[in-house]
């Protein structure tokens, strides 16, 4: 299964060979793990990589209900879907983005940003739809108080735990992709910032059993980022499409306000009034004043930093727009005024010679004999 067109062969285990064939190498590892399911001696080990672990089956009025909690074995599952994310990344790049790039003929800087928005646009679209489906089926949107009631939420449904594991796997895979995609050095710090922020917030929500609040926040964030990447993709195809950036600006500010409001409501007030206070690692209870304040501080600092970057970005766009307008006004002012061509008899108008009194100079026709 080849993901890249090979115009040149490189020595084995060289840097270029690894970059060009990394998807094929990872695909071989995934096949190796799947083959392990076929044999009884290796099936128990292979299942650790594919299926989420730590399941608990309980009886309820609805029948048997299976829930999950987290543990160190989740690292194996994250590793497997880390490989899957690399393969899917290569598929989207090869069969979708590269074909569009050949038609657009973008510069290197725009090509890098186009690939970034293409990859993240697909991911944010899938994740926002998936998270919205979980919020609807679990009833978190219809009952907002369930976001903090009955804390700790240490027992997760399969779809909730699988969602968090795949989110961690995707953002972890984004780190080596900076090397595989040969991202420019000036772009690496910016991309590392948001990758590390996603990993930090998702890990905190998963490990502190704040999965319900985290789901709502991720849904809001992904919808907002989806609008930004769609706007940037449309801008690269046609630079006249800039209205989508205005819509994204409104959704960005709304997302920041909604995130802060929800965090203060759920963590600052909901968990603070909960009867289950204290630190108990065995039951997954982290409802202490210090942890609550730390979580709120991290979220507030992150949202404030994002708003500051957004304001600077909008001010830069406004200054560039004003500068372009000033240049256009100067260009129109310097254009010479066209003067009408006159002669001794009058002036020309619409290709006809007219006298000063407006009467056209015509020669008198002689009658034929």
Protein Blocks (a to p, Z undefined) as FASTA:
>chain_A
ZZbdcfbdcdehiaklmmmmmmmmmmmmmmmmmmmmmpmklmmmmmmmmpcghiacdddf
kbpaddddddfklmmmmmmmmmmmmmmmmmmmmmmmmmmmmmnopafklmmmmmmmmmmm
mmmmmmmmmmmmmmmmnommmmmmlmmgoiacfbccfklmmmmmmmmmmmmmmmmmmmmn
opafklmmmmmmmmmmmmmmmmmmmmnopmmmmmmmmmmmmmmmmmmmmmmmmmmmpmkl
mmlmmmmmmmmmmmmmmmmmmmmmmmmmmmmmpmbgcjdfknopacdfklmmmmmmmmmm
mmmmmmmmmmmmmmmmmmmmmmmmmmmmmmmmmpccddddddfklcceehiacdfkopac
dddddddZZ
